[in-house]
Amino acid sequence: MQGLKNIYHLFQAILANFFYRWPAKKLKVIGVTGTDGKTTTTHLIYHLLKSSGKKVSMISTVEAKVADQQIDTGLHTTTPNPFQIQRLLRQAVDNGDEYFVLEITSHGLDQNRDFGINYYIGVITNITHEHLDYHKNYENYLRTKAKLLLRSKISIINKDDQSYKKLKKLLSNKKVYSYSTKQKADFIWNKKIITQLKGDFNQENILAAYSVAILVGIKEKEILAAIKSFTAPIGRLQLVYDSSFKVIVDFAHTPNAIAKALKVIKKNFLCDKGKIIHVFGSAGLRDASKRPLMGQASAKYADLVILTEEDYRTEDPYLISRQIAQGLIKAGFKEAHNWQNLIDKTFFIIIDRKKAIEKALSLAKKNDIVVCTGKAHEKSLCRGKKEYPWDEIKVIKNILAK
């Protein structure tokens, strides 16, 4: 079945290339993939190139910026369909752009949605536990991600990531550049780098973008100035309320991303005696094996957890929450059955996401932080087979305004 789907996408991509006259051949396309961090890295690369005067467009999970226009790419979409990709590439060519930064998923690579693009530079930010329902195992997932680098003139990988050695082995016949915040590499953390972004993982994202900028010939002075002025994309560690307590929204939806986001929040935002109240769920009809691991990741830093819906599609959202809860219980959390005399390390299940957020905000005391992960910039919630309008940041602000 999946093979037929891939052939269908390939056929679409071939038609799209002919229809739009193979636009990628006239652009230097920079591809960015990875389990986590690819959106921030894509935006960073775009910002560095744009700030240095390069004519550049991009497609990311959040949006497309093509020919100096902001374009919505649709719901729950990172890599658009082949016709949309080729149409946006053609717009960039017609605008006289030299570069195009494309965030691409393992699904997009496996399904040939990017057929017709030979990348000038390929970047892999990291490869951790995700999409194993689709790829079946980590090795297949890694090999699919590596397709980007195998089709790139220049390859850049994260030496601090668990995938580094295996990627190097797969790319033994290619010149590969590495970056690291911790060890010797082609590009290492520079103390001259000043950034508004928090966390070690964002240092890795910055280094990935820095590496690209150096390799395309941008002067370091210009790169450093652009990094200093860069602000994170919407829904990436976004502080949406800051008063007696704080509310932060983040797109983290993998075990690795949840752990890193909560670690940064605890280190950089949490005041003395404050607690972290974490509201999250896991998408339906997606990798179920990661759900207990998401619970464990949350348990490492959160004090109170409210499990809720997140695009449950045709799965039972309560069963999804119970699967996440397995990881919380394994880490020592206990399920609470009332809201009185709450103690640390407890969790609740409230399926309705708005009610879950309302409860979290009502429980927040001075110096606490409510963290809502998984939805961030997205504009809909999938319940069953229908998309319902959803704007997490607006929902939070509306509740707080009452």
Secondary structure, DSSP 8 states (H G I E B T S, - for coil): -HHHHHHHHHHHHHHHHHHTT-GGGGSEEEEEE-SSSHHHHHHHHHHHHHHTT--EEEE-SS-EEETTEEE---TT-SS--HHHHHHHHHHHHHTT-SEEEEE--HHHHHTTTTTT--EEEEEE----S--HHHHSSHHHHHHHHHHHHHTEEEEEEETTSTTHHHHHHHTTTS-EEEEESSS--SEE--TT---S--SHHHHHHHHHHHHHHHHTT--HHHHHHHHHH----TTSSEEEEESSSEEEEE---SHHHHHHHHHHHHHHT--TT--EEEEE---TTS-GGGHHHHHHHHHHH-SEEEE--S--BTS-HHHHHHHHHHHHHHTT-EE-SSSSS--SSEEEE--SHHHHHHHHHHH--TT-EEEEES-TT--EEEETTEEEE--HHHHHHHHHH-
